[in-house]
Amino acid sequence: MDIRNATGDDAAAIAAIYNPYIANTCATFETDAVSAHDMRARIAEAGDSQLPWLVATDRGSIVGYAYASRWKGRCAYRHSAESTVYLNQSSRGQGIGRALYTELVDRLRVRGIHAVIGGIALPNDASIALHERLGFEKVAHFKQVGFKQDHWIDVGYWQLLLNEPRGQAA
């Protein structure tokens, strides 16, 4: 497996990974499939914000991706980012998500990001375990803030402070 920066040429493969999550799960609150054109624009937006968008490849095929986006639009949030990771269904449970997320966090640290925030539609034991293995701590739980697939969905937020020793957060 290799991890590299995503390009616009990866957009169709990334959309193919993401769209089953839209159609079949509550992991994302999007409800309409995303086109390759839309995904290409999202990759470009991350680049414009100087935030990483990564893909994991196995034998030349994209098997997962991770990216960071701005956490809120106000200037004072400029040192915080929201993190996201998705894998194709056949690549789950092989350590790919952890490798992608570790690389993403490392790149955010180098970029000077202070706080990384991961939102998780609940329940999602696998995502919670991934975040907590990487040192994220649960900081919020919002009840019934999303409605998809005919039911209300809670969202939890996990946070990792990058420039502070563990346990020393203010």
Secondary structure, 3 states (H helix, E strand, C coil): CEEEECCHHHHHHHHHHHHHHHHHCCCCCCCCCCCHHHHHHHHHHHHHCCCCEEEEEECCEEEEEEEEEECCCCHHHCCEEEEEEEECHHHCCCCHHHHHHHHHHHHHHHHCCCEEEEEEEECCHHHHHHHHHCCCEEEEEEEEEEEECCEEEEEEEEEEECCCCCCCCC
